[in-house]
Amino acid sequence: MSNLESTASEFDCAAGPSEGIEVLEPREVPLGGPRAILVRRTLPQRERSLIGAWCFIDHYGPHDIATAGGMDVPPHPHTGLQTATWLFSGRVEHRDSGGVHAVVRPGELNLMTAGAGICHSEVSVDAQSAPILHGVQLWVALPDAARDAERAFDHYAPEPVSLPGATALVFLGELAGRRSPVESFTALLGAQLDLEPRTDLVLDVDPGFEHGVLCDTGAVQLSGVPLGSGAVGYQGTGHRELSLRNPGDSPARVLLLGGTPFGSELVMWWNFIGRSHEEIVAFRQLWQDGDERFGAVDGYRGRLDRLPAPPMPPLRLRPRS
């Protein structure tokens, strides 16, 4: 998914451990131009830009594409990151310049590695059989040793894991004795948790990880702190347990994201992750020039051949630590 904010602001992509629970509130961002759908964006933000290597969280839907139109993101570039698409309902057609053509379905991880450069498109499909689009788009920052990796695409459909009063789908890393076979460049965790009504769930977690809990539906609490829909509760390193509660009479659903603190300095602007202002400027110019670094998407039949980059902001982008 592309970052289509018109300001295309710079963000400091670094964060350290914190005491207690922080609640990161989302902001609404249009996705897709004049007839855009609205997404709730929680990362990046100035208060905290990273949870492990997770650096971007867009939460969208439920959105009725049969009546209001859906997602149509033209080919756009990425560098230095991976995109992870996770749906709760609906279908999204993915095409990329690595030659991959896939349909993203609920409960299945689709992880695209941009590395040195890739471009891709995303279009919601099957309006009659799957009319409600609802899910998340996540980005993972690549460490220095992997940020120029080859283009790649991984697909994985995890089997559900039964927990006391809950069910988990572990799509990255390890939780509750289940490990995803999908390899990551840094230590990561990604899982969907479905909580039954009036449930208390305590999970054993890696104390070297920081964790974020994205509330999708329900009245979820993280260590007693309530989370609204689209909000992310942050728990820093040093904790061996993560405590969730659903006090309501209806089921609840969250996404649990975690990882070791990223540590490296980086700059994130528009759809690029780099290490300096000069790198970002160069990436933008290469995309505008149609350089083969990003390749081309075959088969996209949308409103634009490719998404142009916004103008650079009138300031120098600075890496932060």
DORO-228893 format. One record per residue: residue in one letter; chain; residue number from 1; x, y, z of N, C-alpha, C, O in turn. Coordinates in steps of 0.001 Angstrom, whole numbers, plus 500000, padded with zeros to 6 digits. Layout:
A/A/NUM/X/Y/Z/X/Y/Z/X/Y/Z/X/Y/Z
...
This chain:
M/A/1/500839/498812/500000/500000/500000/500000/500874/501237/500000/501938/501254/500618
S/A/2/500430/502260/499315/501201/503485/499220/500826/504459/500321/499679/504496/500766
N/A/3/501795/505243/500755/501551/506368/501633/501133/507542/500757/501966/508148/500083
L/A/4/499828/507865/500767/499307/508896/499879/499008/510199/500596/498286/511035/500054
E/A/5/499535/510404/501791/499338/511678/502455/499945/512786/501604/501089/512690/501160
S/A/6/499159/513842/501381/499597/514897/500459/500823/515631/500966/501597/516161/500169
T/A/7/501016/515673/502280/502174/516373/502815/503430/515525/502745/504537/516063/502715
A/A/8/503279/514212/502719/504401/513272/502643/505506/513647/503615/506673/513765/503240
S/A/9/505122/513831/504859/506038/514347/505865/507159/513377/506186/507053/512171/505963
E/A/10/508239/513940/506717/509333/513129/507257/508928/512630/508632/508236/513328/509373
F/A/11/509362/511409/508976/509153/510889/510311/510462/510357/510850/511271/509798/510109
D/A/12/510668/510534/512156/511813/509947/512823/511470/508495/513116/510561/508221/513899
C/A/13/512172/507578/512507/511850/506169/512684/512770/505561/513714/513664/504784/513376
A/A/14/512561/505905/514954/513317/505301/516037/512527/505459/517319/511827/506454/517506
A/A/15/512639/504473/518208/511957/504551/519479/512602/503572/520440/513138/502545/520024
G/A/16/512552/503886/521710/513154/503021/522705/512134/502491/523679/510941/502753/523529
P/A/17/512585/501739/524691/511674/501166/525658/510999/502229/526502/511525/503329/526672
S/A/18/509816/501890/527036/509040/502845/527805/508415/502143/528992/508103/500954/528916
E/A/19/508226/502864/530092/507523/502322/531249/506028/502384/531005/505531/503316/530373
G/A/20/505303/501379/531514/503859/501401/531422/503354/501158/530013/504086/500695/529138
I/A/21/502070/501485/529812/501404/501298/528527/501170/502655/527879/500605/503552/528504
E/A/22/501595/502811/526643/501287/504000/525850/500151/503662/524897/500099/502557/524356
V/A/23/499245/504603/524690/498174/504422/523714/498440/505357/522547/498489/506576/522708
L/A/24/498612/504767/521368/498851/505529/520146/497535/505627/519396/496992/504616/518950
E/A/25/497022/506842/519255/495736/507047/518586/495944/507209/517085/496927/507822/516669
P/A/26/495038/506670/516259/495189/506781/514804/494711/508126/514290/493978/508844/514970
R/A/27/495133/508453/513088/494603/509601/512372/494037/509100/511044/494542/508128/510482
E/A/28/493004/509751/510548/492388/509327/509294/493155/509908/508111/493492/511092/508085
V/A/29/493419/509048/507139/494175/509420/505946/493429/508887/504730/493050/507716/504728
P/A/30/493198/509705/503679/492546/509191/502474/493484/508319/501658/494664/508636/501510
L/A/31/492962/507225/501132/493751/506321/500316/493076/506165/498964/491979/505614/498870
G/A/32/493736/506654/497911/493227/506389/496576/492702/507586/495814/491992/507399/494826
G/A/33/493016/508822/496226/492653/509975/495416/491288/510540/495755/490814/510368/496878
P/A/34/490627/511231/494780/489381/511947/495049/488266/511067/495589/487459/511534/496392
R/A/35/488196/509797/495170/487169/508888/495659/487772/507898/496659/487478/506703/496643
A/A/36/488615/508436/497517/489424/507602/498392/488586/506948/499480/487548/507468/499891
I/A/37/489064/505793/499935/488586/505259/501191/489469/505840/502288/490612/506224/502041
L/A/38/488928/505899/503499/489697/506416/504610/490321/505261/505375/489669/504251/505637
V/A/39/491581/505418/505727/492274/504443/506562/492675/505135/507858/492834/506354/507910
R/A/40/492835/504318/508909/493259/504829/510213/494734/504485/510373/495092/503313/510497
R/A/41/495582/505496/510370/497038/505298/510400/497559/505556/511811/497374/506637/512370
T/A/42/498222/504531/512381/498758/504629/513734/500273/504795/513746/500815/505493/514603
L/A/43/500942/504176/512824/502379/504364/512647/502633/504759/511207/501968/504256/510302
P/A/44/503601/505670/510975/504423/506372/511961/503705/507578/512548/502786/508126/511939
Q/A/45/504134/507986/513738/503694/509237/514324/504820/509783/515178/505780/509077/515490
R/A/46/504696/511028/515547/505819/511681/516210/506096/511082/517595/507242/511056/518045
E/A/47/505055/510606/518260/505255/510055/519599/506041/508744/519561/506844/508476/520455
R/A/48/505816/507935/518539/506518/506655/518419/506417/506208/516970/505321/506105/516420
S/A/49/507558/505943/516356/507574/505611/514934/507822/504145/514649/507570/503687/513535
L/A/50/508310/503393/515629/508630/501989/515416/508185/501142/516594/508226/501579/517744
I/A/51/507761/499930/516294/507563/498879/517288/508359/497692/516763/507915/497014/515837
G/A/52/509529/497433/517343/510462/496539/516688/510827/497144/515343/511163/498325/515264
A/A/53/510763/496344/514286/510989/496862/512930/509687/497254/512238/509717/497735/511106
W/A/54/508534/497055/512904/507259/497500/512324/507245/499022/512300/507401/499658/513343
C/A/55/507059/499614/511124/507180/501072/511005/505958/501728/510373/505957/502943/510172
F/A/56/504926/500963/510056/503769/501532/509351/502572/500643/509640/502631/499431/509429
I/A/57/501482/501238/510124/500236/500506/510371/499083/501313/509810/498794/502411/510285
D/A/58/498417/500763/508788/497153/501290/508274/496064/500274/508570/496198/499095/508243
H/A/59/494984/500737/509190/493848/499890/509566/492634/500422/508807/492301/501600/508935
Y/A/60/491966/499573/508016/490877/500076/507181/489667/499150/507236/489785/497948/507475
G/A/61/488495/499753/507008/487253/499013/506972/486584/498923/508337/487076/499469/509325
P/A/62/485422/498206/508374/484761/497552/507239/484269/498572/506212/483612/499555/506555
H/A/63/484602/498313/504938/484282/499219/503845/483538/498434/502768/484052/497447/502243
D/A/64/482317/498884/502442/481477/498193/501462/481883/498623/500055/481462/499681/499587
I/A/65/482693/497816/499380/483174/498179/498055/482104/498006/496991/482216/498573/495903
A/A/66/481063/497226/497291/480004/497008/496313/479193/498276/496066/478670/498473/494969
T/A/67/479086/499129/497068/478280/500342/496931/479118/501617/496873/478711/502596/496248
A/A/68/480281/501614/497517/481061/502853/497623/482372/502824/496854/483145/503779/496925
G/A/69/482640/501740/496115/483940/501632/495464/484980/501182/496463/484764/501272/497672
G/A/70/486097/500702/495975/487079/500113/496881/488469/500663/496705/488660/501796/496261
M/A/71/489429/499850/497056/490834/500214/496981/491329/500088/495543/491090/499074/494886
D/A/72/492003/501098/495068/492656/501056/493757/493914/501902/493851/493886/503112/493625
V/A/73/495020/501246/494189/496301/501940/494368/497182/501605/493178/497625/500463/493048
P/A/74/497451/502581/492293/498261/502330/491097/499686/501905/491448/500105/502039/492597
P/A/75/500431/501398/490471/501828/501024/490731/502609/502153/491395/502595/503294/490932
H/A/76/503282/501818/492477/504048/502786/493256/505277/502081/493810/505275/500856/493927
P/A/77/506329/502822/494155/507616/502204/494497/507799/502002/495994/507095/502596/496810
H/A/78/508764/501146/496337/509223/500986/497717/510716/500687/497709/511235/500086/496768
T/A/79/511393/501106/498756/512790/500709/499002/512956/500450/500492/512280/501067/501315
G/A/80/513855/499537/500833/514288/499361/502205/513266/498822/503178/513405/499012/504386
L/A/81/512227/498143/502671/511168/497683/503565/510487/496440/503014/510726/496025/501880
Q/A/82/509621/495852/503858/508699/494813/503450/507276/495288/503716/507029/495996/504692
T/A/83/506344/494904/502855/504929/495172/503097/504260/493863/503504/504470/492825/502878
A/A/84/503455/493927/504556/502706/492763/505023/501226/493094/504971/500766/494000/505666
T/A/85/500477/492367/504154/499038/492575/504021/498309/491489/504794/498600/490302/504647
W/A/86/497349/491913/505628/496563/490975/506432/495106/491426/506400/494785/492531/506838
L/A/87/494234/490583/505887/492819/490914/505750/491967/490170/506766/492243/489022/507115
F/A/88/490917/490855/507235/489868/490226/508031/488694/489814/507135/488013/488826/507410
S/A/89/488467/490574/506072/487453/490216/505081/487784/490935/503777/488540/491907/503765
G/A/90/487201/490438/502665/487441/491030/501354/488542/490311/500598/489080/489300/501052
R/A/91/488868/490864/499420/489919/490318/498566/490683/491500/497964/490082/492512/497603
V/A/92/491991/491370/497860/492834/492397/497237/493747/491722/496230/494444/490760/496551
E/A/93/493736/492238/495005/494625/491726/493961/495957/492463/494021/496011/493691/493967
H/A/94/497025/491690/494134/498383/492233/494230/499159/491890/492958/499146/490744/492510
R/A/95/499829/492877/492383/500754/492671/491266/502022/493442/491578/501961/494568/492070
D/A/96/503179/492839/491292/504421/493562/491549/505427/493325/490426/505240/492467/489563
S/A/97/506504/494119/490467/507508/494067/489408/508457/492891/489562/509374/492725/488758
G/A/98/508245/492074/490587/508949/490804/490674/508245/489701/489915/508678/488549/489927
G/A/99/507137/490066/489243/506380/489101/488463/505300/488371/489232/504705/487425/488714
V/A/100/505031/488794/490470/504033/488125/491294/502647/488698/491018/502459/489915/490996
H/A/101/501690/487816/490812/500277/488172/490720/499545/487276/491702/499499/486060/491514
A/A/102/498965/487865/492761/498335/487084/493817/497065/487771/494287/496936/488992/494201
V/A/103/496129/486974/494785/494935/487498/495430/495083/487293/496930/495223/486166/497405
V/A/104/495050/488396/497668/495184/488369/499114/493824/488038/499715/492826/488681/499390
R/A/105/493782/487029/500597/492540/486578/501217/492635/486680/502738/493736/486734/503285
P/A/106/491498/486705/503421/491515/486832/504884/492293/485696/505555/492228/484544/505127
G/A/107/493024/486043/506607/493748/485058/507385/494967/484498/506713/495458/483441/507111
E/A/108/495482/485184/505687/496664/484726/504972/497669/485865/504869/497332/486970/504443
L/A/109/498904/485584/505262/499960/486593/505162/500478/486675/503738/500747/485655/503103
N/A/110/500615/487889/503246/501302/488148/501982/502373/489188/502265/502074/490351/502537
L/A/111/503635/488749/502198/504773/489569/502596/505646/489837/501377/506241/488918/500814
M/A/112/505719/491098/500976/506517/491498/499817/507784/492198/500298/507717/493137/501091
T/A/113/508930/491743/499821/510209/492360/500145/510624/493288/499019/510817/492857/497882
A/A/114/510760/494582/499350/511159/495565/498341/512660/495560/498134/513141/495620/497003
G/A/115/513409/495488/499251/514858/495541/499144/515317/496800/498432/514917/497908/498792
A/A/116/516158/496628/497419/516727/497764/496702/515701/498516/495874/515927/499674/495522
G/A/117/514577/497883/495555/513553/498573/494786/512537/497632/494190/512888/496590/493635
I/A/118/511265/498004/494306/510167/497244/493720/509026/498221/493487/509001/499295/494088
C/A/119/508085/497867/492627/506828/498606/492556/505694/497596/492503/505867/496470/492037
H/A/120/504519/498019/492994/503370/497110/493012/502073/497895/492999/502048/499096/493270
S/A/121/500993/497190/492678/499652/497771/492686/498759/496922/493580/499037/495744/493807
E/A/122/497672/497532/494093/496711/496839/494947/495306/497302/494584/495010/498497/494563
V/A/123/494446/496322/494297/493080/496622/493868/492124/495667/494567/492321/494453/494515
S/A/124/491090/496194/495221/490087/495324/495828/489240/494707/494721/488875/495374/493753
V/A/125/488933/493410/494883/488227/492650/493845/487122/491818/494485/486972/491781/495707
D/A/126/486340/491141/493612/485254/490256/494042/484204/491002/494849/483840/490583/495947
A/A/127/483719/492115/494295/482750/492945/495012/481464/492194/495332/480810/492503/496328
Q/A/128/481084/491217/494516/479847/490489/494774/480037/489392/495820/479218/489258/496729
S/A/129/481102/488613/495700/481300/487507/496634/482008/487923/497917/481871/487248/498937
A/A/130/482760/489017/497888/483480/489489/499073/483399/491013/499128/484400/491695/498909
P/A/131/482202/491552/499422/481985/492995/499277/482561/493865/500384/482681/495076/500199
I/A/132/482920/493294/501522/483368/494099/502661/484886/494000/502794/485428/492939/503104
L/A/133/485560/495124/502555/487018/495189/502669/487380/495650/504073/486926/496696/504537
H/A/134/488214/494845/504745/488538/495121/506147/489875/494455/506455/490013/493239/506319
G/A/135/490851/495245/506866/492151/494643/507149/493184/495658/507559/492856/496776/507958
V/A/136/494444/495259/507456/495562/496133/507804/496655/495998/506755/496832/494947/506140
Q/A/137/497382/497091/506570/498611/497087/505781/499742/497484/506711/499665/498505/507394
L/A/138/500782/496681/506737/501909/496883/507641/503196/496969/506843/503340/496326/505803
W/A/139/504139/497775/507342/505476/497814/506756/506491/497413/507811/506332/497701/508997
V/A/140/507544/496738/507348/508664/496343/508183/509928/496994/507627/510249/496820/506451
A/A/141/510641/497737/508458/511908/498340/508030/512994/497266/507968/513110/496436/508871
L/A/142/513784/497289/506898/514860/496325/506742/516146/496859/507371/516466/498038/507222
P/A/143/516885/495995/508073/518163/496424/508670/519207/496678/507593/519007/496325/506431
D/A/144/520310/497284/507976/521353/497659/507017/521789/496493/506141/521975/496658/504936
A/A/145/521955/495321/506735/522484/494176/505996/521514/493638/504951/521916/492885/504064
A/A/146/520231/494019/505046/519224/493444/504146/518490/494477/503314/517608/494121/502532
R/A/147/518829/495740/503462/517995/496747/502800/518176/496799/501290/517391/497448/500599
D/A/148/519192/496131/500769/519360/496013/499328/519099/494580/498862/519633/494141/497844
A/A/149/518276/493862/499619/517964/492469/499280/517208/492376/497956/516671/493366/497460
E/A/150/517179/491173/497398/516429/490924/496171/514933/491033/496430/514468/490837/497553
R/A/151/514186/491347/495379/512728/491331/495485/512253/489925/495835/512799/488930/495358
A/A/152/511225/489865/496676/510712/488550/497069/509257/488678/497487/508769/489777/497753
F/A/153/508567/487541/497543/507164/487510/497955/506913/486192/498675/507197/485123/498134
D/A/154/506383/486264/499895/506071/485081/500692/504582/485052/501005/503974/486078/501309
H/A/155/504006/483851/500925/502603/483652/501280/502523/482556/502331/503204/481535/502233
Y/A/156/501673/482781/503351/501523/481779/504399/500132/481883/505005/499681/482970/505367
A/A/157/499451/480739/505113/498129/480659/505733/498255/479884/507042/498265/478654/507012
P/A/158/498352/480554/508185/498567/479857/509455/497326/479098/509921/496193/479506/509668
E/A/159/497569/477995/510601/496491/477250/511240/496168/477893/512589/497071/478393/513259
P/A/160/494895/477888/513000/494543/478499/514281/495107/477725/515469/495205/476498/515444
V/A/161/495476/478474/516510/495974/477922/517763/494945/478232/518849/494560/479388/519025
S/A/162/494505/477221/519569/493530/477412/520645/494234/477854/521924/495211/477244/522359
L/A/163/493713/478929/522518/494213/479458/523777/493034/479550/524744/491888/479461/524304
P/A/164/493275/479724/526049/492160/479875/526993/491304/481098/526659/491716/482234/526891
G/A/165/490117/480857/526117/489209/481949/525783/489577/482710/524536/489066/483809/524318
A/A/166/490460/482158/523698/490906/482900/522521/491444/481940/521461/491686/480761/521719
T/A/167/491623/482495/520250/492236/481775/519139/493281/482683/518516/493064/483887/518381
A/A/168/494420/482105/518136/495507/482881/517545/495834/482372/516155/495775/481172/515888
L/A/169/496179/483298/515273/496760/482998/513971/498139/483651/513958/498242/484875/513879
V/A/170/499186/482854/514033/500554/483367/514136/501154/483399/512735/501478/482352/512174
F/A/171/501303/484596/512166/501788/484692/510786/503259/485065/510684/503866/484854/509634
L/A/172/503852/485614/511743/505294/485872/511778/505805/485593/513188/505138/485912/514172
G/A/173/506992/484997/513279/507592/484744/514572/506941/483602/515312/506404/482679/514699
E/A/174/506989/483661/516637/506539/482548/517470/505691/483044/518623/506016/484046/519260
L/A/175/504598/482335/518889/503696/482652/519997/502939/481384/520372/502492/480633/519505
A/A/176/502801/481159/521673/501992/480054/522190/502391/478703/521589/501536/477862/521310
G/A/177/503695/478505/521394/504174/477240/520877/504036/477043/519384/504373/475972/518878
R/A/178/503559/478022/518673/503411/477936/517208/504374/478921/516557/504440/480088/516945
R/A/179/505119/478443/515566/506093/479290/514878/505791/479351/513393/505555/478327/512753
S/A/180/505799/480555/512854/505612/480746/511418/506872/480327/510671/507980/480594/511136
P/A/181/506720/479672/509514/507901/479308/508721/508459/480457/507901/509518/480315/507289
V/A/182/507768/481598/507875/508226/482743/507084/509393/483416/507807/509261/483839/508955
E/A/183/510525/483510/507130/511715/484115/507731/511622/485641/507679/511067/486219/506744
S/A/184/512183/486275/508714/512245/487738/508749/513692/488158/508956/514509/487380/509447
F/A/185/514006/489402/508577/515378/489895/508636/515766/490390/510024/516949/490515/510339
T/A/186/514754/490672/510857/514965/490963/512270/513961/490121/513048/513002/489606/512473
A/A/187/514176/489980/514353/513264/489183/515172/511916/489902/515271/511842/491035/515747
L/A/188/510844/489227/514814/509521/489833/514739/508452/488893/515265/508657/487682/515345
L/A/189/507312/489463/515621/506107/488722/515952/504923/489386/515287/504786/490609/515327
G/A/190/504062/488582/514671/502809/489067/514121/501742/488012/514308/501932/486871/513887
A/A/191/500606/488362/514938/499554/487383/515188/498215/488080/515318/498125/489177/515870
Q/A/192/497173/487437/514806/495799/487854/515058/495287/487074/516255/495475/485861/516343
L/A/193/494631/487784/517188/494045/487159/518366/492559/487468/518402/492160/488633/518389
D/A/194/491743/486429/518447/490291/486575/518582/489901/486176/519998/490103/485032/520406
L/A/195/489339/487126/520749/489029/486933/522158/487540/486700/522339/486717/487439/521799
E/A/196/487200/485677/523096/485804/485423/523414/485301/486473/524404/486104/487134/525063
P/A/197/483969/486634/524516/483433/487601/525494/483901/487283/526917/484055/486121/527295
R/A/198/484122/488349/527695/484487/488256/529113/485704/487340/529319/485686/486417/530132
T/A/199/486741/487632/528560/487964/486817/528573/489147/487604/529113/489342/488772/528778
D/A/200/489938/486939/529960/491247/487442/530353/492289/486494/529778/492218/485283/529988
L/A/201/493258/487046/529052/494283/486244/528400/495659/486792/528755/495939/487970/528532
V/A/202/496510/485944/529305/497885/486324/529626/498813/485496/528746/498784/484266/528779
L/A/203/499635/486181/527961/500537/485523/527021/501979/485636/527500/502405/486687/527979
D/A/204/502720/484550/527366/504163/484602/527586/504814/485230/526359/504586/484791/525232
V/A/205/505629/486267/526587/506278/486967/525478/507762/487120/525768/508212/486967/526904
D/A/206/508506/487422/524724/509952/487614/524825/510232/488961/525492/509801/489991/524974
P/A/207/510944/488986/526629/511214/490265/527293/512131/491185/526502/512222/492374/526809
G/A/208/512814/490656/525485/513635/491504/524629/512856/492213/523548/513403/493047/522828
F/A/209/511557/491882/523424/510690/492500/522420/509929/493681/523020/509600/493688/524206
E/A/210/509658/494674/522182/508596/495622/522464/507379/495165/521671/507525/494551/520614
H/A/211/506169/495460/522174/504947/494943/521567/503921/496048/521361/503855/497012/522123
G/A/212/503131/495884/520321/502004/496750/520062/500764/495912/519841/500816/494889/519158
V/A/213/499640/496339/520415/498356/495656/520251/497411/496600/519520/496990/497618/520070
L/A/214/497082/496259/518279/496132/497036/517484/494732/496499/517744/494461/495325/517494
C/A/215/493847/497347/518241/492465/496948/518500/491649/497087/517213/491517/498178/516659
D/A/216/491109/495965/516754/490240/495996/515575/488785/496134/515988/488121/497100/515615
T/A/217/488287/495176/516755/486897/495221/517217/486841/494836/518683/487675/494071/519167
G/A/218/485848/495375/519388/485622/495009/520775/486207/495998/521759/486917/496936/521394
A/A/219/485878/495752/523050/486319/496625/524136/487551/496019/524789/487472/495464/525885
V/A/220/488681/496127/524118/489899/495449/524546/490693/496322/525513/490760/497542/525363
Q/A/221/491293/495670/526506/492192/496343/527432/493556/495661/527392/493649/494435/527341
L/A/222/494605/496467/527417/495984/495978/527519/496503/496370/528892/496699/497554/529169
S/A/223/496729/495374/529761/497135/495623/531149/496207/496625/531826/496655/497502/532564
G/A/224/494913/496486/531567/493912/497340/532178/493667/498658/531479/492761/499396/531866
V/A/225/494452/498976/530455/494302/500237/529720/493403/499999/528515/493740/499175/527664
P/A/226/492251/500703/528409/491327/500469/527290/491878/501006/525978/492547/502038/525937
L/A/227/491575/500270/524897/491989/500653/523550/490757/500826/522676/489912/499933/522606
G/A/228/490649/501975/522007/489572/502179/521054/489903/501538/519719/491047/501149/519479
S/A/229/488908/501425/518850/489123/500817/517538/490167/501590/516748/490061/502806/516589
G/A/230/491175/500880/516256/492243/501499/515479/493400/501998/516316/494444/502353/515769
A/A/231/493238/502034/517643/494331/502464/518522/495305/501316/518743/494944/500144/518635
V/A/232/496535/501671/519051/497574/500690/519352/498069/500927/520770/498487/502030/521121
G/A/233/498013/499871/521579/498614/499921/522903/500043/499425/522822/500299/498354/522271
Y/A/234/500985/500199/523371/502403/499871/523294/502912/499428/524656/502686/500104/525660
Q/A/235/503604/498282/524689/504282/497790/525883/505759/497617/525559/506112/496918/524610
G/A/236/506608/498243/526332/508034/498236/526055/508714/496939/526440/508066/495983/526866
T/A/237/510024/496917/526287/510818/495734/526594/510843/495480/528101/510444/496329/528897
G/A/238/511329/494275/528474/511487/493953/529881/510311/493236/530493/510323/492958/531692
H/A/239/509281/492922/529703/508096/492240/530204/508044/490809/529669/508218/490581/528472
R/A/240/507806/489862/530553/507700/488456/530163/506257/488036/529893/506012/486927/529417
E/A/241/505312/488906/530192/503904/488609/529953/503216/489800/529314/503619/490949/529494
L/A/242/502176/489501/528569/501325/490531/527974/499890/490152/528325/499433/489051/528020
S/A/243/499184/491087/528973/497861/490812/529525/496772/491516/528727/496776/492740/528596
L/A/244/495832/490724/528191/494711/491251/527422/493399/490894/528105/493274/489829/528710
R/A/245/492429/491784/528006/491096/491522/528548/490036/491987/527568/490142/493062/526976
N/A/246/489025/491170/527407/487816/491568/526702/486676/491524/527714/486112/490455/527948
P/A/247/486323/492655/528320/485280/492666/529347/483864/492674/528781/482896/492572/529535
G/A/248/483733/492793/527460/482422/492956/526854/481685/491650/526633/482211/490563/526868
D/A/249/480438/491792/526170/479575/490635/525887/479681/490174/524442/478973/489253/524035
S/A/250/480556/490799/523661/480757/490420/522263/482216/490025/522052/483085/490450/522812
P/A/251/482493/489220/521034/483890/488866/520745/484710/490105/520404/484168/491138/520011
A/A/252/486006/489986/520559/486931/491076/520228/488064/490515/519388/488360/489321/519429
R/A/253/488696/491408/518619/489805/490976/517762/490908/492027/517808/490654/493228/517720
V/A/254/492157/491534/517952/493315/492428/517965/494400/491832/517081/494375/490651/516737
L/A/255/495346/492679/516729/496564/492248/516055/497717/492529/517010/497872/493650/517494
L/A/256/498524/491505/517279/499676/491642/518155/500940/491701/517308/501229/490781/516543
L/A/257/501693/492795/517451/502923/493005/516701/504062/493214/517686/503894/493905/518691
G/A/258/505215/492625/517406/506340/492795/518299/507665/492605/517601/507723/492180/516447
G/A/259/508729/492924/518315/510066/492742/517770/511107/493375/518654/510790/494161/519547
T/A/260/512359/493026/518401/513451/493665/519127/513589/495106/518645/513399/495370/517457
P/A/261/513916/496049/519537/514073/497451/519119/515001/497555/517911/516041/496897/517858
F/A/262/514618/498381/516951/515309/498410/515663/516746/498902/515776/517662/498297/515219
G/A/263/516941/500010/516506/518312/500428/516804/518960/501343/515790/519620/502303/516187
S/A/264/518804/501094/514497/519506/501871/513470/518791/503180/513160/517576/503294/513322
E/A/265/519563/504159/512715/518984/505400/512218/518447/505188/510812/519054/504475/510013
L/A/266/517313/505801/510508/516788/505747/509151/515883/506931/508897/515441/507609/509825
V/A/267/515616/507169/507631/514692/508212/507199/513574/507549/506407/513829/506752/505504
M/A/268/512332/507884/506753/511164/507361/506042/510400/508532/505449/509950/509424/506169
W/A/269/510257/508522/504126/509518/509585/503437/508757/508974/502263/509321/508218/501472
W/A/270/507480/509307/502158/506573/508743/501170/506653/507220/501242/506341/506652/502289
N/A/271/507056/506540/500176/507113/505084/500164/508538/504545/500248/508784/503369/499982
F/A/272/509462/505408/500618/510870/505034/500669/511379/505009/502103/510983/505830/502931
I/A/273/512262/504057/502385/513061/504084/503604/514526/504098/503194/514983/503257/502419
G/A/274/515246/505068/503730/516662/505211/503442/517419/505553/504701/516899/505411/505807
R/A/275/518648/506002/504535/519486/506361/505670/519925/507813/505636/520571/508287/506570
S/A/276/519582/508522/504574/519994/509922/504481/519036/510677/503558/518286/510081/502785
H/A/277/519086/512004/503665/518317/512873/502788/518677/512610/501324/517806/512538/500457
E/A/278/519976/512469/501071/520426/512288/499690/519886/510996/499088/519541/510965/497907
E/A/279/519808/509933/499880/519247/508684/499376/517786/508845/498985/517365/508367/497932
I/A/280/517023/509507/499820/515596/509689/499531/515412/510504/498260/514587/510160/497412
V/A/281/516178/511584/498124/516101/512408/496914/516426/511565/495680/515758/511678/494652
A/A/282/517445/510728/495788/517844/509884/494656/516768/508856/494323/516473/508634/493149
F/A/283/516177/508225/495341/515100/507255/495103/513936/507917/494380/513394/507368/493421
R/A/284/513558/509105/494850/512438/509811/494226/512722/510107/492761/511867/509900/491900
Q/A/285/513934/510597/492480/514268/510956/491104/514289/509725/490203/513820/509786/489066
L/A/286/514819/508623/490689/514838/507395/489902/513423/506935/489565/513161/506488/488449
W/A/287/512511/507047/490533/511116/506666/490254/510484/507599/489230/509804/507143/488311
Q/A/288/510703/508897/489382/510141/509863/488435/510699/509645/487029/510002/509866/486039
D/A/289/511956/509211/486944/512599/508990/485646/512247/507642/485029/512642/507356/483899
G/A/290/511508/506812/485760/511164/505496/485233/512324/504522/485223/512385/503631/484376
D/A/291/513252/504688/486170/514441/503851/486198/514079/502390/486439/513125/502085/487155
E/A/292/514855/501489/485833/514585/500063/485931/514849/499505/487326/514530/498347/487595
R/A/293/515420/500301/488207/515619/499861/489596/514319/499318/490195/514338/498361/490969
F/A/294/513174/499944/489826/511889/499561/490408/511119/498571/489542/510153/497970/490012
G/A/295/511521/498391/488297/510816/497492/487405/509448/498042/487008/509175/499233/487163
A/A/296/508599/497163/486498/507264/497569/486038/506256/496496/486421/506583/495314/486525
V/A/297/505014/496944/486629/503913/496043/486967/503154/495688/485705/502706/496577/484982
D/A/298/503003/494409/485432/502246/493941/484272/500811/493612/484681/500571/493007/485726
G/A/299/499865/494020/483841/498486/493601/484029/497597/494540/484807/496396/494295/484911
Y/A/300/498153/495620/485365/497314/496575/486085/496480/497370/485094/497009/497877/484105
R/A/301/495184/497482/485349/494279/498187/484437/493486/499236/485206/492257/499262/485142
G/A/302/494182/500092/485925/493524/501090/486750/493536/502466/486145/493691/502639/484936
R/A/303/493367/503445/487014/493150/504825/486564/494446/505518/486157/494403/506474/485383
L/A/304/495618/505059/486664/496905/505641/486316/497890/504524/486002/497800/503432/486564
D/A/305/498826/504800/485106/499865/503811/484822/500805/503640/486016/501290/502543/486291
R/A/306/501047/504736/486711/501932/504705/487872/501637/505936/488717/501156/506949/488208
L/A/307/501924/505844/489992/501652/506932/490921/502858/507859/490984/503945/507412/491352
P/A/308/502704/509141/490636/503850/510051/490704/504211/510370/492151/503347/510389/493027
A/A/309/505476/510616/492387/505926/510987/493728/505535/512425/494022/505540/513263/493120
P/A/310/505194/512727/495283/504915/514124/495650/506209/514928/495651/507294/514348/495652
P/A/311/506109/516255/495651/507319/517076/495742/508038/516843/497066/507415/516527/498080
M/A/312/509339/517000/497040/510101/516922/498283/509716/518093/499184/509458/519190/498687
P/A/313/509671/517880/500497/509351/518981/501414/510477/520011/501431/511618/519681/501109
P/A/314/510170/521254/501804/511182/522318/501789/512076/522289/503020/512235/523304/503698
L/A/315/512650/521149/503307/513557/521003/504435/514438/519801/504195/514155/518971/503331
R/A/316/515494/519712/504953/516403/518578/504832/515913/517454/505729/515682/517668/506919
L/A/317/515752/516255/505171/515332/515105/505941/516504/514577/506737/517570/514324/506176
R/A/318/516326/514408/508026/517433/514028/508890/517200/512649/509496/516119/512380/510019
P/A/319/518188/511782/509433/518061/510522/510167/518118/510790/511662/518861/511657/512123
R/A/320/517334/510045/512403/517295/510223/513841/517591/508907/514551/517473/507833/513963
S/A/321/517974/509001/515808/518210/507808/516605/517453/507918/517913/517516/507009/518740
